[in-house]
Amino acid sequence: MPRGGKPWVRCLEWRALLLVFLLGASGVAEAACASSAALLDWKHAGFAAPEVARRESLVSTLVDCLASPDPALRDGVGYEGLQALLRAKSLAPDALRSLRDRLVAMLAAPDRQGVARPFAALVLAEVARTDRVEPWMGADERGAMVDRAAAYLVSVDDYRGFDKKVGWRHGVAHGADWVMQLAMNPALERSQLERLRDAIAAQAVPASGHAYVFGEPERLARPLLFIAQRNLHDEEAWTTWFAALPTALGAPSLAWKDEAWLARRHDLGAFLRVLYLEADRSADAGVAKLRPGILAALKALP
């Protein structure tokens, strides 16, 4: 038994770990996720990492929780539990690769509730963070993740955010978080940063005409600021990139006469204003290069 701490906490930790192990050993991960008492006990014990031999079954169960329609299990246990294990550096590179590959597969799998894909993307952001903090991916693996993150963000067409019953979906924001963790990685090359930057542009002005109301422009702005901090693009390159954004609003004949056009203008305006505020108060040399392009794009809005 571990030394130190209160006896009831130690008892709770062992009980939680034993329950998680027994559930994982059953081979029925979905049933294990549904057994909220065991998983919530583990959460209340502080997400203590079990012995190495038991972690695989625990991780498998937590990944299944990401598809749960119950936000207490999906967000509060599945995501938070995996985040705790990853930030505690509890998984070796082989285990990280296994987790990454399973999450990537979830992005292409059926998602009846519309929750599995966005939460897989959110955990992939945590996986990307581990490689940023202590590199374990090869250059090819990292490049493949850049491509997958960009493709996922561009592909999001379910714009549901928060629901009282189901909780968060937030596909765009979670995709932006994944892109952000990659953008912060100094190992990425300019072309890879541009791949991520262009994926951000696709959702900054969504073609569907969805009006953001759950803070998506702010989440999309964050990775762009980190890309700018790498200082690999000059002011002219940024100004050219920003100049293309207003053209995504649609034909000039739609201006002020079309609901989807109005929604796109709302989204782009919010995105640009967030960036302008952040760039205006930043002392970073790379971020300063954004300012002329942002201001020009704001002025170009109808």
N, C-alpha and C positions, 0 to 999 in steps of 0.2 A: 504494500500500500504506500502511496506517495507520502513523504514526510511534509509536515507543515500544513497550515490551513485549518479550517474548522472541520470537525468530524462529519457534520451533516453534508458539507460540500463534497468531501472525499467520497462519502457513501453515494451521493447523487451522481458523481462522476462515474464511479464504477458501475452503478446501475444503468446509467444511460449508455455507456460503452458496451455493456453486456447485451442490452436490448438491441442496439444497433447491429452488433455482431450476429446475434441470433436471427434477426430479420434479414440481414444480408446473406447469411448462410442458407437461408431457405430457398434462395434462387428465384424468388418472386419479388423483383424490385418494386413493381407497381404496388403490390400489397404492402411492402415495407414502407413506401411513401405514404400510403393511406393510414398507416399506424401512427397517427400523429402524437400519441402519448409518448412513445419511445423517442421520436425525433425531437419533440419539444423538451423532453427531459435532457437530451443531449445539448440542445440549445441553451437551456437554463444552466447547464454545467459549464457554459462558456466555450462551447465547440471544441472541447479538448480532443486533440488528435489521438486516435487509438494506436495500438501497435501497428508496425508496418504491414504485417501479414493481414491485418483486418481492414486496411485503408481502401483496398481495391473495391471490396463489397460496399463500403460506406460511400465512396465516390459514385459508384454505379447507382446506388439508391438516390443520392442527392441529385444526380443528373435526371433521373426519372421524375423527381419532384418538380423540375423546371417546366414540365408539361401539365402540372396539376392545375385545375381550375380554382383551387383554394389558394388565395394569396398568402395565407399564413404558412402554407407549406411551400409554395413556389418561391415567393420572395423572402419570407421570413426564415425558412429552413434551407431550401434548395440553394438559392443564390447566396444567402448569408453564410451558410455552412461551407460551401465551396470557396467563397471569398476568404473565409477564416483560414481554411487549410492552405490556400495558395499564398496568402500573405504571411503565414507562419512558416513558409518554405517547407511544408510537410511532404511534398511530392517530389520524387526524383525525376530526372529528365524523361525516362521511359514512361513513367506514370503521367507526366505532363503531356507527352505525345499522344498517349492513349486517350486522355481526356479531350485534348484538342481535336483529335480525329472524330471522336464520338459527337462532339458539339457541332463540328462542321457538317457531319451527316444529318444532324437534326435540322439544319437550315434547308435541306432539300427534301425532308420527309413531310408527309401530311401533318397538318397542324389544325385539328378540328376546332380547338378553342381559340386559336390565334395567339397563344401565349408562349409556346415552346420556342419558336424561332427568335423572337425578341430577347428572351431570357438566355437562350444559347449564345446570342451575340453579346449580351452583357457579361456572361462568364468568359467568353473568348477575349473580352477586353482585359479581364483579370489574368488570363493566360498570357496575353501579349505583355502585360505589365511584368510578369515574372521574368520574361526574356529581356526586357528593358533593364530590370534591376540587376539580374545576374544572367548574362547571355547563355543560352543552351541550344538555341536553334542554329542550324547551319544557314548560310546565306540563301540557299534555294528554298529552304523551309520558310524562312522569314519573307522572302519574296512571294511565295505562294500564299502566305497569310495576308499580305498586302492586297493581292489580287482578290482574295475571297472577301476581305472586309469591304473593299471598294464595290465589288459586285453585289454584296448583300445590301449595302446602304442604297445603292441605285435601285435595287429591285423592290424595296419596301413599297407596298401599295395598300397596306392596312394601316391607316392613320389613327386608329383608336388609341387614346391615351389612358385616362383613368376611368374606371367604372366602379360604382359603389359595391357591386356584387363580386366581380371578377378581379378588381384591383387594376394594377398597371399592365399595359401591353407595351406601348411607347417604343415601337420599332425604330423610328427615325432617331430618337435620342439615344437608344442603346447602341445603334449602329455608329452614331457619332462618337460615343464613348470608346468603342473599339478602335475606330480610326484615330482618336486622340492618343490612345496608349501607343499605337504604332508611330504616330507622328512625333512623339516625344523620344523615340528611340534613335540615338545618334548613329546607329549602324545603317539607317535607311539612306539611300542615294536620292539625288534630286529627282530623277525620273519616277521613283516610287512615291515620293512626296507629292509629285504632280498628279499621279494616279489617284491618291487620296483626296487631293484638293479638288479635282474635277468631279469626284463622287459627291463631295459636299455641295458643289454647285447644282447638281441634279436635284437635290432635295431642298436647297435654299429657295428654289422657285419650282415647286412640284407641278408637273404637267397636269396632274389631275385637277388642280384648282382647289385643293383642300386648304382651308384656313387654319393655321396652327393656333392652338389655345393652351397647350400644355408645356410651354417653355422650349419648344424645339429650336427656334432661332438661336437662343443662347447656347444650347448644347452643340449646335452646328458651328457656331462661331469659335468655340474653344479650340478644336483641333487646328483650325486655320491660323489662329494666333501662334500655336506651337510650331506650325510649319514656317511661319514668318520668322520666328525666333532663330531658326537654323540659318537664316540670312544667306540663302543660296539663290535668291531671286532678286533682281534689281527693281527699282521703282517702276521702270517702264514695263517690265513683265507683269507686275501686279496690276498696273493701271489697265493694261490690255485685258487681263483676266476679268477684272471688275466691269469693264466696258461691255463685256458679252452678257452679263447677267440681265440687264433690262430687256435685252432682245428676246429673252425667254418668256416675257409676259404675253406675247401673242401679237397678232396683227393689230396695227394702230386703229383699225376700224372698230375693234372690240373695246377700246378704251372707254371706261365709265358706263358701258352698255351691256356688260356680260359678267355674270356672277363669278365664273371661274377666273376671269381676268382680274376682277377685283380682289379675289382671294390671293392670287399670285402676287399682286402688287402689295397687299398687306404683308405677306410673308417676306418678300424681298426687302420691303422697307424696314421691317423689324430686324432682319438679319444685318442689314447695313448699319442701322443705328446702334445695335449692340457692338458691332465691330468698331464703329467710329468712336464710341465712348471709351472702349478699351484701348484703342490705338492712340487716342488723344492724350490719355493719362500715362501711357507707357514710356519708359525711358530706354527701351530696348531698340537698338539700331535697326534690326530687321523689321520689327513691328512698325517703326516710323515710316518705312517705305510703303506701307499700306495706305497711309492717310490720303495722298492725292487721288488714288484710284477710288477709294470709298467715297470721298466727297464728290468726285465727278459722277459716280454712279447714282448718288443721292440726287444730284442736280438733274440727272437724266430721267429720273422717274417722272412719268406724266402727272 
